[in-house]
């Protein structure tokens, strides 16, 4: 009700490599390998607690800065759709972090209706500051502006250019009958367009499946440490409680790894969680 916790954990094995890793672990066990052989357990590397009203996108940069400061900066950072923005994706790339996360798709009227020309159907010439539509017609105005405190570019096509176009009704619903586009600066626009294109591919979807593991970690924190209930009042004390909860999970996972066998990837079924809870 009053606080929100963000858990970050290691995830060194992709789903398609999981079966191979488990086979290697079994082979090592048969060969008499000592405790700790095989796939390493996933460990929580950061706990970020905020007031419940703070949106997830505000947590992305602080979490990445803390990971870098501890020397555990990820090469790939898997997050859900609440955490990214064009600016954050670009800033993370400059820090050597590739964010693997669903980004918001084009929300123009054409994209929502799946009719007409979406923004990615237009060809942008950043050097000449001109945009060409799918019908081959060029824009007439390129205006850098500020929108909600962020840099943007408003591109406008002339009424005369659009009026005689056979695709006008598909392209725009403007009362004046002309098409307008709002673009982000070049680097942000291209990074966002690349992310949107990648997330439609099967390769990206297969990679992103690994993020489901952290949902299991959240469930473990709920079931084993009671992290849902704040035991004390005030953000500093709740942050300390969440840090202790994450530490407890790491100790449990390391104990299982050192004394029994490497943990499999976190499961999310009720039966698996129950079995883990009873043996922990």
C-alpha positions in Angstrom: 0.0 0.0 0.0 2.8 2.5 0.8 6.0 1.1 -0.6 7.3 -0.6 -3.7 10.3 -2.9 -4.1 12.4 -3.7 -7.2 14.5 -6.8 -7.1 17.4 -7.4 -9.5 19.1 -10.8 -9.8 21.7 -12.5 -12.0 20.5 -14.6 -14.9 23.4 -16.2 -16.7 21.6 -18.9 -18.5 19.2 -18.3 -21.4 16.2 -20.7 -21.8 17.6 -22.4 -24.9 20.8 -23.2 -23.1 19.2 -24.4 -19.9 18.8 -28.1 -20.9 22.4 -28.2 -21.9 23.6 -26.7 -18.6 21.5 -29.2 -16.6 23.0 -32.0 -18.7 26.5 -30.8 -18.0 25.7 -30.6 -14.2 24.5 -34.1 -14.2 27.6 -35.3 -16.1 29.9 -33.6 -13.5 28.0 -35.1 -10.6 28.4 -38.6 -12.1 32.1 -37.9 -12.6 32.4 -37.2 -8.8 32.6 -33.4 -9.0 32.5 -31.6 -5.7 29.7 -29.4 -4.3 29.1 -26.3 -6.3 29.6 -27.8 -9.7 27.3 -26.9 -12.6 25.0 -24.0 -13.1 25.4 -21.2 -10.6 22.4 -20.1 -8.6 20.8 -16.8 -9.4 21.6 -14.2 -6.7 19.9 -10.9 -5.9 22.3 -8.1 -6.7 20.2 -5.1 -5.9 17.1 -4.1 -3.8 15.6 -0.8 -4.6 12.7 0.4 -2.4 10.6 3.5 -3.1 7.3 5.0 -2.2 4.4 3.2 -4.0 3.6 6.3 -6.0 7.0 6.4 -7.8 6.7 5.0 -11.3 8.9 2.1 -12.4 10.6 4.2 -15.1 12.1 6.4 -12.3 13.9 3.4 -10.8 15.8 2.3 -13.9 18.7 4.7 -13.7 19.3 4.5 -9.9 19.3 0.6 -10.1 21.8 0.6 -13.0 24.1 3.1 -11.3 24.1 1.0 -8.1 24.9 -2.2 -10.1 27.8 -0.4 -11.9 29.1 1.0 -8.6 29.2 -2.5 -7.1 31.0 -3.9 -10.1 28.1 -6.1 -11.3 27.0 -3.9 -14.2 25.0 -6.2 -16.6 25.8 -6.5 -20.3 22.1 -7.1 -20.8 19.4 -5.9 -18.5 16.0 -7.6 -18.7 13.1 -5.4 -17.5 9.4 -5.3 -18.0 7.6 -2.6 -20.0 7.3 -0.1 -17.1 11.0 0.6 -17.0 12.2 1.8 -20.4 12.1 5.1 -22.4 14.0 6.2 -25.4 16.3 8.3 -23.2 17.0 5.5 -20.8 17.7 3.0 -23.6 20.2 5.5 -25.1 21.8 6.4 -21.8 22.2 2.7 -20.9 23.9 1.9 -24.2 26.4 4.7 -23.5 27.2 2.9 -20.2 27.6 -0.5 -21.9 24.2 -1.8 -20.9 21.8 -3.2 -23.4 18.2 -3.0 -22.1 16.2 -6.0 -23.2 12.7 -4.8 -22.5 9.4 -4.2 -24.3 9.0 -0.6 -25.4 5.8 1.2 -26.1 4.8 0.9 -29.7 3.7 3.7 -32.0 0.5 5.1 -30.6 -0.5 7.2 -33.6 -4.1 6.9 -34.9 -2.8 5.0 -37.9 -0.9 2.5 -35.8 -3.8 1.9 -33.4 -6.2 1.3 -36.3 -3.6 -0.8 -38.2 -4.6 1.3 -41.2 -2.7 3.9 -43.2 1.0 4.8 -42.7 2.7 4.4 -39.4 5.6 6.6 -38.4 8.2 4.0 -39.5 6.8 4.0 -43.0 8.3 7.5 -43.5 11.9 8.0 -44.6 13.8 10.6 -42.6 16.8 12.5 -43.9 18.4 14.0 -40.8 21.0 15.9 -42.8 18.6 17.9 -44.9 15.9 17.9 -42.2 13.2 16.5 -44.4 10.9 13.6 -44.3 9.5 11.7 -47.3 6.2 9.9 -47.1 5.5 6.5 -48.7 3.9 8.2 -51.7 7.2 9.9 -52.3 6.2 13.4 -51.2 8.5 15.6 -49.1 7.7 17.5 -45.9 7.6 21.3 -45.9 8.4 22.2 -42.3 10.9 20.8 -39.7 10.4 22.5 -36.3 12.5 21.5 -33.2 10.4 22.0 -30.1 10.1 21.2 -26.4 7.3 18.8 -25.4 6.8 18.0 -21.7 10.3 19.3 -21.1 11.9 17.0 -23.7 13.4 17.7 -27.1 11.2 16.8 -30.1 10.8 17.6 -33.7 7.5 18.4 -35.4 7.4 17.6 -39.1 4.6 19.0 -41.2 3.5 18.3 -44.7 2.0 21.1 -46.8 -1.8 21.1 -47.3 -1.2 21.5 -51.0 1.1 18.4 -51.0 -1.4 16.2 -49.2 -4.5 17.5 -50.9 -3.9 15.8 -54.2 -2.5 12.6 -52.7 -4.5 9.4 -53.4 -3.6 8.1 -49.9 -4.7 11.2 -48.0 -7.7 9.5 -46.3 -5.5 6.6 -45.2 -2.7 8.9 -44.0 -4.3 11.6 -42.0 -7.5 12.5 -40.1 -6.5 16.1 -39.7 -9.2 18.7 -40.3 -6.8 20.6 -42.5 -6.0 17.4 -44.5 -2.3 17.3 -43.9 0.0 14.9 -42.1 2.1 15.8 -39.1 4.8 13.7 -37.4 6.4 14.1 -34.0 9.9 12.7 -33.9 12.5 12.4 -31.1 16.1 13.6 -31.8 18.0 11.3 -34.2 19.8 9.0 -31.7 16.7 8.5 -29.5 14.5 8.0 -32.5 16.8 5.3 -34.1 17.3 3.5 -30.8 13.6 3.4 -30.2 12.8 2.3 -33.7 15.4 -0.5 -33.4 14.0 -1.7 -30.1 10.5 -1.8 -31.6 11.6 -3.8 -34.6 13.6 -6.3 -32.5 10.8 -7.1 -30.0 8.7 -8.4 -32.9 11.2 -11.1 -33.7 11.1 -14.7 -32.4 14.8 -14.4 -31.4 14.0 -11.5 -29.1 10.9 -13.2 -27.7 13.0 -16.3 -26.9 15.6 -14.3 -25.1 13.1 -12.2 -23.2 11.5 -15.4 -21.7 14.4 -15.5 -19.2 12.8 -12.5 -17.4 10.1 -14.7 -16.1 12.6 -16.0 -13.5 12.4 -12.8 -11.5 8.7 -13.2 -11.0 9.5 -16.5 -9.2 12.0 -14.6 -7.1 9.4 -12.1 -6.0 7.1 -15.0 -5.1 9.9 -16.6 -3.0 10.4 -13.3 -1.2 6.6 -13.1 -0.5 6.3 -16.8 0.7 9.6 -17.1 2.6 10.3 -13.7 4.0 6.9 -12.0 4.1 8.2 -9.1 2.1 4.7 -7.9 1.3 4.2 -6.6 4.8 6.2 -3.6 6.1 7.1 -4.4 9.7 8.1 -0.8 10.5 7.0 2.7 9.5 9.2 4.9 7.3 11.1 4.4 4.1 14.6 3.9 5.6 13.4 1.1 7.8 11.4 -0.6 5.0 14.5 -0.4 2.8 16.5 -2.2 5.5 13.8 -4.9 5.8 13.8 -5.5 2.1 17.6 -5.7 2.1 17.5 -8.4 4.8 14.8 -10.3 2.9 17.0 -10.4 -0.2 20.0 -11.4 1.8 18.0 -14.3 3.3 17.1 -15.6 -0.2 20.7 -15.4 -1.3 21.8 -17.4 1.8 19.1 -20.0 1.1 20.2 -20.3 -2.5 23.9 -20.5 -1.7 23.3 -23.1 1.0 21.3 -25.3 -1.5 24.1 -24.8 -4.0 26.9 -25.7 -1.7 25.4 -28.5 0.3 23.0 -30.2 -2.1 22.9 -29.5 -5.8 22.7 -26.5 -8.0 19.3 -24.9 -8.1 17.4 -25.2 -11.3 16.0 -21.9 -12.7 13.3 -20.4 -10.6 9.9 -22.0 -11.3 6.6 -20.2 -10.9 4.2 -23.1 -10.4 2.6 -23.4 -7.0 3.9 -27.0 -6.6 7.5 -25.9 -7.2 7.3 -23.0 -4.8 5.8 -25.2 -2.1 8.5 -27.8 -2.6 11.2 -25.2 -2.4 9.6 -23.6 0.7 9.4 -26.9 2.6 13.1 -27.8 1.9 14.6 -24.4 2.4 
